[in-house]
Amino acid sequence: VLSCGCGVAGKELSLYKSRFDLGHITGLDPCVRIDCSSFDDQNIRKVQGHVEDWINGGLLRQHLFSKILALDNIYHYADKAGFLKHCIQVLPRGGKVAVTDLLWKGSENPPTWIKIGLSAMGVSVDNLW
């Protein structure tokens, strides 16, 4: 499993590994604190980097992961469609992608108070689907 945007501490990695009985999980985040000792003991790897750099640089090799997660962070990606397309390219047949995203349900642009809230979270209104 590749967990994109696992956060600074990467605490979700051990939760996912134990809860879903995973053989291996890798967390990728630009702010992750690297703790190499956890990899040997628990088969959890933390990698510091931006998801988009991995995608654009072709660092995600085909069939390296069977599942890719981007929970509570895909709205920060400049090219969400490109991320999903790349996931399809690198996952094996039957591989899975799970994301959560912010969506705007409305025919008009969001009101100013929503734009301010999104801006405070580092989310561009232009990146809403």
Protein Blocks (a to p, Z undefined) as FASTA:
>chain_A
ZZehkbjnommmmmmmmmnopabdcdddfkbccdfklmmmnopacdeddfklmmmnopac
ghkbfbdcdehklmmpmblmlmmmmmmmmpcehiacdddddddddfbdcdfklmmmmmmn
opafklpZZ
